[in-house]
Amino acid sequence: MRRVVVRYRVRPDRVEENERLVRAVYEELAAVQPEGLRYATVKLDDGVTFVHVAVHETENPLPGL
């Protein structure tokens, strides 16, 4: 089992755009339903920091989406 954690900050004027992109990822994940993937996204209290966590049993399917 592999884990990938990505943490990043966006400029305050780009938060809404990033949230739209995150929603698009979840929509595609719902449509594709890659087997063995668990994925979560959190926006931290500062409002500009995002953390994505992916746990996958085989090869990471996220780069192909």
Helices and strands as residue ranges (DSSP letters): E 2-9, G 12-14, H 15-32, E 37-43, E 49-56, G 62-64
